[in-house]
Amino acid sequence: MTAGGIVELRSIDVVPDEERHGTAFSQFTLWLGANLQITAVVTGALAVVFGGDVVWSIVGLLLGNLLGGAVMALHSAQGPKLGLPQMIQSRAQFGVRGAVIPLLLVVLMYVGFFASGSVLAGQAVGELTHTDDTTGIVVFAVVTAVTAAVGYKVIHALGRVASVICALAFVYLGIRLLDRVDVGALFGDARFDLPMFLLAMSLSASWQLAFGPYVADYSRYLPRTTSARATFWWTLAGSALGSQWSMTFGALVAATAGEKFLASQVGYVVALGGTGLVASFFYFVIALGKLTINVLNTYGGFMSMVTSVSGFRGQRVLSRGGRAAYIGLIMVAGTAVALLGKDSFLSSFKDFLLFLLTFFTPWSAINLVDYYLISKERYDIPALSDPNGRYGAWRWDALGVYAAGLLAQLPFLATSFFTGPFVAPLGGADISWIVGLAVPALLYWLVARRNTAHLPERTAHEPAPGPRPAHQER
C-alpha cells in the first residue's frame, strides 16, 4: 500500500517505516465496530439459552471478555514493533515450515467464522433485497471479498463507520428492550451455578482468543514508535467493550424473548427496533456489523493461507491476482459452509466456538511467552522467510509443547461430540481453555529458556547502534 493509495499492495512482507501511519486509537474503533454485531449477541444469548441466569451469565461473560481480550491485546501490541502479520511471526516459535500446523487450524477458523457470520448477515441482506436467505448469503459474501481485497485502509475506515452507526443502533435497541423487560425480576432471580458460569466465561473468552491469530494484522501499519501500552489498552477497550455490550444485550434478549429469539435471531432484533423504514435500517445495521467482522476473517484467512504456502515456496510478496485468488478461495469455502449449515446455526455455533478455543489457547500461550519472555521482542525478520536460517524449517520443541497443550485440555473439554473425564467431577464445567493457556505457557518457558542461541541481539530491520559520542566513552 502506497502512502496515499487506497488499494493495499503488501501482504506478508514487512511494512517499511515510510508507509507507517495512524495512531493506537484506530484499534479502538476497529474492534468496537467489529464486536457490535449480531453474532456477538447470539454468543451472549447462548449463556442463557443453555441454562445460565442473567446476572451470573453477564458477570461470566465480562470476565471472559477481559481475560481473553487481554491475551488478544498482547498480540495486537506486537504489530507496530515488527510490522508483520501475526502468523508470520509464529515462524520464530514453530519454524518457517512448522508454523503451517497451527496455520491450517487458523484457516479453518476463518472459514467457520465467515460461514457463521454469513448465515446471519444473509438473513438481513435477503430482507433488504426482498429475496431469500440463500441469495442474501451469496451477495454478502461477494461484498465481503471485494472489501477485503482492497485491504488495510478500507478495513479501518469501515471499522470507524461501523463503530458509530452500530453503537447508536445498540443504544436505541437497548432502550427498546428495557421498556419491555422487568429488570428487577431478572436480577432478583440470580442463582449461581458454577458450570453455567464457566460456560459463559468460555464463550466470551473463546470469542476474544479467536482474534489472536490475526489481531496484529491490523496494527502492523502503525508507526514503530507507537506505544505498546497504548496499542494494548485501545485494543482491549474496543474489543471488550463492544463484545460485552453485544453479549449483555443477547443475554437479556434470550432471558425475555425465549422461543421468539431462538426461532429467528435477526428477525427478533429487527422487530425490536421497529417496522417499515426503521426495520430496513436495522437490517442494514446487522449487515454492516457482520461485514466489518467478516472482512477481518477474510483478510486474516488470506494472510494465513499465503503464510502457509510461502513457507514452502519461499515467497515474500504477492501479486494482485494472487491476492484475489486467495480471497476468492476463502469466500467460496465460507459460503459453501454457510449454505450447508444455515438451518442448524444455533445448535452448532456453541460447539464451534469451544472447539476453536481448544486449538488456539496453546498457540497464544507459546507465542506470547516467546515474544515477551524469551525473545523479548527481538526477531530476525529476514530469517522468518528462510527455512535454513536461525529459526529453521521445523522447531520440534515448540511443536511438541503445542501438542502437549492440546492433549492437556482434552480431559477438561465439554462439547456435544466429546466430553473429558474430569468434566463430571467439576459439575459439568469446561475449564479446558484455562488449562490450554497455563500448561503450554509453562512448558514452553521451561524448554525455550534453555536454548537461546538462535535469538538475535536486536530486531534485524532496526538500524544498528552507532558509536557513542566521545564524551560518553569510558
RAURMO-V9945 format. One record per residue. N is the residue number from 1. PHI is phi in radians with two decimals (999 if undefined). Layout:
BEGIN
N | PHI
N | PHI
END
This chain:
BEGIN
1 | 999
2 | -1.29
3 | -1.01
4 | -1.87
5 | -1.36
6 | -1.75
7 | -1.33
8 | -1.30
9 | -1.82
10 | -1.53
11 | -2.30
12 | -1.70
13 | -1.39
14 | -1.20
15 | -1.50
16 | -1.24
17 | -1.02
18 | -1.22
19 | -1.80
20 | -1.34
21 | -2.85
22 | 1.62
23 | -2.26
24 | -1.08
25 | -1.07
26 | -1.05
27 | -1.23
28 | -1.15
29 | -1.16
30 | -1.07
31 | -1.38
32 | -1.15
33 | -1.10
34 | -1.24
35 | -1.83
36 | -1.50
37 | -2.74
38 | -1.16
39 | -1.19
40 | -1.15
41 | -1.05
42 | -1.10
43 | -1.05
44 | -1.14
45 | -1.12
46 | -1.03
47 | -1.05
48 | -1.55
49 | -0.99
50 | -1.58
51 | 2.11
52 | -1.39
53 | -1.53
54 | -1.16
55 | -1.07
56 | -1.30
57 | -1.13
58 | -1.12
59 | -1.13
60 | -1.10
61 | -1.07
62 | -1.11
63 | -1.09
64 | -1.12
65 | -1.14
66 | -1.25
67 | -1.22
68 | -1.14
69 | -1.14
70 | -1.15
71 | -1.08
72 | -1.07
73 | -1.21
74 | -1.12
75 | -1.17
76 | -1.03
77 | -1.14
78 | -1.33
79 | -1.01
80 | -1.10
81 | -1.17
82 | -1.75
83 | 1.18
84 | -2.14
85 | -1.08
86 | -1.01
87 | -1.35
88 | -1.08
89 | -1.14
90 | -1.13
91 | -1.10
92 | -1.17
93 | -1.57
94 | -1.85
95 | 1.69
96 | -1.04
97 | -1.74
98 | -1.11
99 | -1.12
100 | -1.15
101 | -1.15
102 | -1.17
103 | -1.11
104 | -1.06
105 | -1.24
106 | -1.11
107 | -1.06
108 | -1.03
109 | -1.07
110 | -1.09
111 | -1.10
112 | -1.13
113 | -1.23
114 | -1.02
115 | -1.15
116 | -1.14
117 | -1.19
118 | -1.19
119 | -1.06
120 | -1.28
121 | -1.15
122 | -1.07
123 | -1.09
124 | -1.17
125 | -1.15
126 | -1.05
127 | -1.20
128 | -1.13
129 | -1.66
130 | 0.99
131 | -2.04
132 | -2.45
133 | -1.08
134 | -1.07
135 | -1.09
136 | -1.04
137 | -1.11
138 | -1.16
139 | -1.06
140 | -1.07
141 | -1.11
142 | -1.16
143 | -1.08
144 | -1.06
145 | -1.12
146 | -1.11
147 | -1.11
148 | -1.12
149 | -1.17
150 | -1.17
151 | 1.87
152 | -0.96
153 | -1.13
154 | -1.23
155 | -1.12
156 | -1.20
157 | -1.10
158 | -1.08
159 | -1.09
160 | -1.13
161 | -1.14
162 | -1.12
163 | -1.10
164 | -1.38
165 | -1.12
166 | -1.21
167 | -1.10
168 | -1.08
169 | -1.12
170 | -1.25
171 | -1.08
172 | -1.11
173 | -1.10
174 | -1.10
175 | -1.11
176 | -1.09
177 | -1.17
178 | -1.14
179 | -1.15
180 | -1.76
181 | -1.87
182 | -1.57
183 | -1.06
184 | -1.03
185 | -1.17
186 | -1.12
187 | -1.36
188 | -1.37
189 | -1.72
190 | -1.14
191 | -2.54
192 | -1.36
193 | -2.30
194 | -0.98
195 | -1.03
196 | -1.22
197 | -1.12
198 | -1.22
199 | -1.09
200 | -1.04
201 | -1.05
202 | -1.14
203 | -1.07
204 | -1.32
205 | -1.11
206 | -1.14
207 | -1.01
208 | -1.28
209 | -1.13
210 | -1.16
211 | -1.35
212 | -0.93
213 | -1.17
214 | -2.35
215 | -1.10
216 | -1.24
217 | -1.02
218 | -1.81
219 | -2.10
220 | -1.29
221 | -1.54
222 | -1.17
223 | -0.96
224 | -1.02
225 | -1.38
226 | -1.06
227 | -1.10
228 | -1.09
229 | -1.13
230 | -1.11
231 | -1.08
232 | -1.06
233 | -1.23
234 | -1.19
235 | -1.15
236 | -1.05
237 | -1.07
238 | -1.15
239 | -1.26
240 | -1.20
241 | -1.13
242 | -1.09
243 | -1.23
244 | -1.15
245 | -1.02
246 | -1.15
247 | -1.23
248 | -1.09
249 | -1.02
250 | -1.11
251 | -1.10
252 | -1.16
253 | -1.12
254 | -1.10
255 | -1.27
256 | -1.91
257 | -1.68
258 | 0.99
259 | -1.10
260 | -1.08
261 | -1.28
262 | -1.10
263 | -1.20
264 | -2.76
265 | -1.12
266 | -1.15
267 | -1.05
268 | -1.16
269 | -1.09
270 | -1.15
271 | -1.09
272 | -1.10
273 | -1.27
274 | 2.60
275 | -2.20
276 | 1.12
277 | -1.12
278 | -1.10
279 | -1.10
280 | -1.06
281 | -1.07
282 | -1.29
283 | -1.09
284 | -1.13
285 | -1.06
286 | -1.10
287 | -1.13
288 | -1.13
289 | -1.07
290 | -1.24
291 | -1.07
292 | -1.02
293 | -1.34
294 | -1.23
295 | -1.13
296 | -1.07
297 | -1.13
298 | -1.20
299 | -1.10
300 | -1.13
301 | -1.12
302 | -1.08
303 | -1.07
304 | -1.21
305 | -1.14
306 | -1.10
307 | -1.06
308 | -1.09
309 | -1.19
310 | -1.17
311 | -1.10
312 | -1.78
313 | -1.70
314 | 1.27
315 | -1.43
316 | -1.96
317 | -2.20
318 | -2.39
319 | -1.29
320 | -1.12
321 | -1.12
322 | -1.12
323 | -1.03
324 | -1.10
325 | -1.14
326 | -1.10
327 | -1.13
328 | -1.08
329 | -1.09
330 | -1.06
331 | -1.09
332 | -1.13
333 | -1.13
334 | -1.13
335 | -1.17
336 | -1.07
337 | -1.11
338 | -1.09
339 | -1.19
340 | -1.29
341 | -1.87
342 | -1.15
343 | -1.61
344 | -2.29
345 | -1.07
346 | -1.12
347 | -1.21
348 | -1.72
349 | -1.19
350 | -1.05
351 | -1.14
352 | -1.10
353 | -1.07
354 | -1.23
355 | -1.11
356 | -1.07
357 | -0.99
358 | -1.02
359 | -1.58
360 | -1.79
361 | -1.16
362 | -1.10
363 | -1.08
364 | -1.04
365 | -1.05
366 | -1.14
367 | -1.07
368 | -1.27
369 | -1.09
370 | -1.13
371 | -1.17
372 | -1.61
373 | -1.93
374 | -1.68
375 | -1.35
376 | 0.93
377 | 1.24
378 | -1.89
379 | -2.41
380 | -1.59
381 | -1.05
382 | -1.02
383 | -1.20
384 | -1.21
385 | -1.94
386 | -2.11
387 | -1.13
388 | -1.73
389 | -1.49
390 | -1.12
391 | -1.60
392 | 1.25
393 | -1.47
394 | -2.37
395 | -1.84
396 | -1.21
397 | -1.15
398 | -1.21
399 | -1.12
400 | -1.16
401 | -1.13
402 | -1.05
403 | -1.09
404 | -1.11
405 | -1.11
406 | -1.13
407 | -1.15
408 | -1.10
409 | -1.39
410 | -0.98
411 | -1.12
412 | -1.90
413 | -1.53
414 | -2.28
415 | -2.36
416 | -1.21
417 | -1.79
418 | -2.75
419 | -2.29
420 | -1.28
421 | -1.19
422 | -1.61
423 | -1.24
424 | -1.07
425 | -1.05
426 | -1.62
427 | 1.32
428 | 1.61
429 | -1.32
430 | -1.82
431 | -2.00
432 | -1.06
433 | -1.19
434 | -1.20
435 | -1.09
436 | -1.19
437 | -1.54
438 | -1.27
439 | -1.13
440 | -1.18
441 | -1.07
442 | -1.17
443 | -1.08
444 | -1.16
445 | -1.08
446 | -1.16
447 | -1.33
448 | -1.28
449 | -1.26
450 | -1.50
451 | -2.29
452 | -2.02
453 | -1.13
454 | -1.47
455 | -1.45
456 | -1.34
457 | -1.33
458 | -2.66
459 | -1.15
460 | -1.09
461 | -1.49
462 | -1.39
463 | -1.13
464 | -1.17
465 | -1.14
466 | -1.45
467 | -1.16
468 | -1.30
469 | -1.00
470 | -0.99
471 | -1.25
472 | -1.71
473 | -1.20
474 | -2.13
END
